[in-house]
Each structure stands twice: as C-alpha cells, then as structure tokens.
Amino acid sequence: EVGPLNTMKNLRLSKIKTAVILAAGMGIRLRELTGVSPKGLLKIGGSSLIIRSLELLKKEGIDRVIIVTGFQEKMYHEHLDNLANIPNVEFIKSPRYAETGSMHSLFVAKDLIDEDFLLLESDLLYESRALPSVLNFDGPDVVLASGKTGSNDEVFIYGENTGDFSEFESTSDTTSGEIKVISKRPCKHLSIRGELVGISKISLNLFKIMCSHHASNLIFPCSNHYEECISDVCSKKKVPFLRIGNLVWTEIDDQSHYDRAIKEIYPKISRKEL
C-alpha cells in the first residue's frame, strides 16, 4: 500500500526557481564560425543555444536566470531584450573573463545567489528531459553525466572502481553514484562512470564550499573551471552524479562539435521531441 508520504515523494516537483548560466567565455576555437559573437548566440535549428535553454528552463518552472557574461556581454543584452516565454534574466559581468575559467565566473555571481540553483553552460545543445532529470533528482546536489559521446573533448566523471571500465560506454541505463574525481585525465584505481554534460544542481551549501575553496586558491590568471572545483571538494562533501546513458547532447566548442550538432545531435533531438 502506498502511503501519503510516498505518494507525495513520487509527485515531488523541484523547488528550485533560479538558474545560473555561465556565458563569459571567449569561444576562441569557434571564432571562424561565430566571428565576434559569443558561443551562446550560435544558432542551431533557427534558435540560439541560450534562448533554447531559457525557454526550456521556463517550462520547468525556473523564473529567474543569472547569466554571467564577459566576452561581448552587450550582445547578450541585445539578443535577450524584451523576449517573451523566458524567465526573468539578470546579468553580471566577470570583469577578468579573459584570464579566468568558469569557476571564477560562478564566483563573481556569489552575491546574487542565496538559494539552491541549477547551473548550466551556455554552449550546450541537449534534449529537454535533461532538466527535469536533474531538477527532480532526490538530493540537494547532482552533476549530470551521459554515456560515451565520442566528442574528443570529454570530461570524465570517475567513481569507485566497479571492475568494468567499459560499463559507461555500452549501457543506456540511468544510474547514479558518488563522484570521486572529475577530470579529462585518466585516473588509476577509479572507473569512468560517465561524461560531464554541463548541467548540475548545486545547493547553497555546496556553493559556499566551492566559493571558499576557490577564494583560498585564487591567483590571476586563474584557469580553474567549476567542475574542477567540485572535484576538489568531493573529498569534503559527497556529491552524486546522475548518468543518463542514452542522453542526446553536445557542447559546441569547436567546428567539429558544430558539425556534429547540425548533422547528428539536432536531428536526433528533433525526432525525439516531436
């Protein structure tokens, strides 16, 4: 028999109302394609990456989005001015964006963040189920992972050694576990459990730990990224991953990513979400 508490748990919807989008990067590897525009303004299927994310966030009940800008920040202001069907947008600029990584962009926004939030990168193309999967994950923190993408720019999420190093490559299952390390480099004695997607649920508690760690190691130039910071603090605080093995997504960091997005990823997402 299902009691009222279990029923409520099964129907539980995310209470998160705020998202942060990191959009300060210069996108140097995409410059031939984007010219002077930042990556988030790249159009796929007639809509820019950032508008697509904002519209999906709105559908999931997010009513406030903080966008951390840097390179060509005014283009974001103009692009998103007076749009309907998106959450309320607040901008904050990372003044030293050219010499810092994504963790510093997130750190710059700390005075605007006073609650748990959803964290996204600006250069993502992903199927819409990614957002509710993360938002409704049973716990205050989670980092979204996928199966093997073959993108050639993978950031791997490592967990305890399961003895099966090919597991994440071959399964379409959805699973979760505890993050041990997030890195592009091989990690001996640990198993790859998935690839970092770039969508995470961050509790205010975890965010404060990340900011404290970043501040204590801050020397300019500072190339540290938020996922490296999460990796560093995993020894102090347990952070889970959620792997959706067959998630359709890509980041768009270079021409090969863009070509893959146009030829493979966007058509797959379009077919699944008709």
Secondary structure, DSSP 8 states (H G I E B T S, - for coil): ---HHHHHHHT------EEEEEE----GGGHHHHTTS-GGG-EETTEEHHHHHHHHHHHTT--EEEEEE-TTHHHHHHHTTT-SSS-EEEEEE-TTGGGB-HHHHHHHTGGG--S-EEEEETTEEE-TTHHHHHHTSSSS-EEEEES----SS--EEEEE--S-TTHHHH---EEEEE--EEESS--TTEEEEEEEEEEEEE-HHHHHHHHHHHHHT--SSB---HHHHHHHHTTTS--EEEEETT--EEE--SHHHHHHIIIIIHHHHHHHT-
